[in-house]
Amino acid sequence: MAVSPLVAPPSSLTSPLKRQPSQQTSSNGTPNFGTAPLSAAKAILGHPQETSTSSSTPPSLTLDPIEQMNELEKRKYVKGRKLGEGTYANVYLGHSRSDPSALVAIKKIKVQAQYNDGLAPDAVRELKHLQELRGHPNIIQLYSVFSSKDQNLNLVLEYLPLGDLEMLIKDVDRVRYGAGDIKAWMGMLTRAVWFCHENYVLHRDIKPNNLLIAADGEVKLADFGLARGFSDPGWRMTATVITRWYRPPELLFGARHYSGAVDIWSVGMVFAELIIRTAYLPGNTEVEQIALICKQIGTPTEDNWPGVTQLTQYTVPSEITPVWGKEAYMGRFGAVGSEGVDLLVKTLALDPKKRITAREMLEHKWWRTEPKPTRKEDLPRKSGGGGEEKMGADLKRRNGVLEEDRGSKVARKLDFGAMK
Amino acid sequence: MATEDARYRDSSQYRLWSFSPTQLGALREKTNAAARARISERLLSHPLPTTTTSTSSKDLSTPTSNANTPDPDGNSTPALPEFLTPPEELTLVGYYTSEILRASEALHYADEIKATAAMFLKRFYITNSIMTYPPAEMFFVALFFACKVDTGHVNLSEYTKIFNKSPEEILAGEFLLCQGLRFAFDVKHPYRALRGAMMELASFPDMQSDLKRLDAAEARARKILQFSPLMTDAYFHYTPSQIMLAALSLADRGLAERLIQETFHFVQMEGNSADTPGGGNNGGGGGGGGGERGNKNYRANEEKAKVIGSQIRDKVLGTIEACRDMLNRELPERKEHWTNKPFIKTQITPLRKKLLKCKDPERWNLVELQRVRREQAARKMDSDDEDDASGGRRVKKEEDGDIFGGDLGHSAKKRKVTMKKEEDLFGGPMLVKEDPFGGAKVKKEEDSFGGFGGVL
């Protein structure tokens, strides 16, 4: 199919992965609001005389140009009913004031009681990266930002009413899907991750419920609250990122220098989960997570991963499991065919240096073998609604740093034999 | 074709914070004019009492300023202060930018953080006048927020200890800064580009014998990048790679030109099948054009000429030259200039004194401003969520409330607080607190950062 949404012509540098005209007018009807044009600021700055200094509200502060701009931005949207409420943020349905059919999600970041150092770092990170990752069809779009009242940040985000991948994976009874559908979803996910990495951004929390679905079936990577830019060599990063089931071995071993390979492992885990419709390696603790990886994928050793034993948290069960070959996966994951399994295995390379990159993933043969990826309009969707609420729940959530994980680091040298 | 260029045009640095010199000048002038107008208005409508407690109710009954008519009561005869001109504002912003660099150097912050902090301050004061918000305060805020943005977190209490500030004072300006930055926190710097350029130069066979020259050039260029582009408007007019090449050119013109020649080599090389240098994107104008295969046909060649041909090379060279001229005005040696006593005494101190006389009475005290904001917000809090939905109606209700009185008392109270604040600001001890880098006393200027090195 000529318009396969999946495969990027590998060698072209004009990046069809980005800004495809067809995707600009996405069928969910959301227009491209763009940013507040600078001309708006200039227009305001051109009229310093304030019309709003009327004497009606003497105690109120009059508005500075930049504040007027904020008011203008805010007035572009109408906030509707609440879709989700959390400690970190509330999410509302909203629409453009000029076009009520253009729906948006408005994520209102709460001033956090337990965080005393000002604006929450999650919000800062999310804003920082979403501002720079505009225009890709598989990344949630940030249309606008404005502040309301008590300096609450409001992020005007793309409206994604069909829930998330987790919802589809879990609803085994009512949602049926096949290899072509998985290929379509994986294609969209891989392109999103490719775009992040191409822009030197690590997402660091890829998992099914951060993959939201637009009205036209397009999958969108969301929640950049844990994202960060690629660091300079030698600059340490935290190892406590990525929700545990999707966390790669290097982070479990405490690596402080890492690359886009951490996201690729998560992509592999999502791939596996899409196939078997349950989390592939659902460890209850970090120790258990490592044990599961060793058992299901293979024990990281100096042989298969030179240098691994130097990582500060490196501990593995004493019984060494050799790394499983592709054939071992065929039984359980064969639904995506031999090429699909080949791709899966490459995302799950223990050594991050040997793990496939997002770009290499896009160049893999699997996308070009039968069956073709399903067109996004024809992808299975969950009947009976609930998608909006799911979006609300997903967007309001805090990200995957788990407090309990930090404590468990201390108790890492546990006896692996004690657990089954 | 040149995706790297296209991607740069999608960045907030390009979308929101790149201007032509004319545009930028006009923006600054507008900001200055707008601030004058607003401050005049505010000063006239809320005149500073020359005597002690003037009847605040009387002030209130005065209709909002008729700008040129003096208060009939004559109790304040508000002669408007002399305002800072746009060039004067620019000088002071430059001064505080140099202070940010000095402080972050003493704290051994990474280059990126220093530069981000400096650019935050500069960006903020494009659409905000320093007469409106105190640069001596926003300085700390910008540095704090740059740490937060670049490292993901920062320990506020540690930070406040270093600068002898209260958490309140830092946080009061944080949101303000974010708004002034238009909620775009990413600043793209030329440091990695420099490293890449040096690696590429080192890969040229004939350079192998000249590695010392490369080291010296890199060190000098880095030094320039740590200062010159931040003290000028280079970030507003040029891309990171152009800035890098300009700095390299100042350090060693031959190396920069070599790099540009190698990148935009298309016409020079006969059989154009040679690889585009891998680091071609350092060429600023539009390198990175490798990968085109089977380019025997005419169109591909033409396309290549457009991207890495001599015409674009000359254009790039011209741009680099202009950027070089700009950087040349603030070479690292000028660091001393910005801390030079006579300079401070004759240029900066008078401007600061002038600033204190024409500052915005309503905005200057950030902590107080923040308090008023919260108070206002709290009044609306109970209906927080609904009022967004019903828009205009809610606003009307607020106005009704005002008409029925309650607010009079409130505003009178607020007025008092404001007055107290004003008095403090002109008092001696406040000055030092307001401005730990010296206030009016020149003596403090020199050693204000002396202690920081040891703290970290």
Interface residues (C-beta under 8 A of the other chain):
Chain A: S11 L13 T14 S15 T35 A36 L38 A41 K42 L45 G46 P48 Q49 E50 T53 S54 S55 S56 T57 P58 P59 S60 L61 T62 D64 P65 I66 E67 N70 R75 V78 K79 G80 K82 N90 Y92 N116 D117 G118 L119 P121 V124 R125 L127 K128 H129 Q131 E132 R134 G135 V145 S147 S148 K149 D150 Q151 L153 E198 N199 R228 G229 D232 W235 T238
Chain B: M1 A2 T3 A6 R7 D10 S11 S12 R15 L16 L27 K30 T31 A33 A34 R36 A37 R38 E41 R42 S45 L60 P63 T64 A110 E112 T127 N128 T132 K148 V149 G152 H153 V154 N155 L156 P167 I170 L171 E174 F175 C178 Q179 G180 R182 F183 A184 F185 D186 R192 G288 G289 G291 E292 R293 E362 R363 L369 V372 R373 R374 Q376 A377 A378 K380 M381 D384 D385 D388 A389 G391 E398 E399 D402 I403 D407 H410 S411 K414
